[in-house]
Amino acid sequence: MKNLISLSIALLISATILAAAPRKSPVAVNGQLRVEGTQLVNEHGDPLMLRGTSFGWHCFWPRFYNEGAVSWMTRDWKINVVRAAMGVGPENSYLQNPSFGEECVTTVVDAAIRQGIYVIIDFHSHKIHTAEAITFFTKMATRYKDYPNVIYEIFNEPDYFEWPEVKAYSEELIRTIRAIDSSNLILVGSPHWDQDLHLVAEDPIQGQTNIMYTMHFYAGTHKQWLRDRTDAAIQKGIPIFVSECAGMEATGDGPIDHQEWQAFVDWMEDRKISWVVWSVSDKDETCSMLTTAAKSEGKWKQSQLKEWGSISRSAIRKLNKK
């Protein structure tokens, strides 16, 4: 009887949250996400692709972490997912100022919930900070466990760590989140900037559901070899989510490789792999999509979008309208 009552309460909470999402919004239409085999699907079991944008490091570009920017990209760019990249490591990052990091993230997450889109809570680190990550995701899971909008990205890009270290960290973080939130999607990083998926495929995390592994690419640097490696991992049953990508070199600078970018887009679309472009920021570099004249709260004019911003907006608008 207790189990039936608990289930009824959970269903009632879920129905209430979905009813609160704006009519015909991505979350109202698709509801709770889950992984079936290697495919992300909606609550009806239909394959689903998320396409959207990632904010830059919160400690460098906090001015964009606001409801206006989320609302504008939802309405004008037609994003169905946004990523809050909470910086961990540099000056004034979460390690030095955790309350500011949490404030930036929750502002974006709350705005995404009101817009009815999905949102990635990204622990944007290159190093392992287990204790800090446990503290952070305990707070996030407690606050958002009842919202189907939320996706947890527990490790942005492990740099020089090997898979056994990343796997052990990830298993501990997954246990932490699952003790609070049994349902929402969890994204797991892989060694060397989310490209060593062949190592993951040889020794994947066992006994967990609704987890996917992240692959990141920059089309000016990462070519067919990374698509082939990812295909091989998928064939071995590894579900993939591209939580960060762009068209230039891996430094975030240099020219945009239009041909390789389109090859990656076509590849992701063919395999129904979700993708998020980097980044909503105004740094003097190719991957920052906005000029310094762009307002913090959105309503960006075409002249305030740099080349990469225009390419990203056009691609997302076109493909999310299908």
Secondary structure, DSSP 8 states (H G I E B T S, - for coil): -HHHHHHHHHHHHHHHHHHHS-TT-HHHHH-S-EEETTEEE-TTS-B---EEEEE--TTT-GGG-SHHHHHHIIIII--SEEEEEEE-SSTTSTTT-HHHHHHHHHHHHHHHHHHT-EEEEEEE-SS--HHHHHHHHHHHHHHHTT-TTEEEE--S---S--HHHHHHHHHHHHHHHHTT-SSS-EEE--HHHHT-HHHHHHS---S--SEEEEEEEETTT--HHHHHHHHHHHHTT--EEEEEEESS-TTS-S---HHHHHHHHHHHHHHT--EEEEEE---SSTT--B-TTS-TTS---GGGB-HHHHHHHHHHHHHHT-
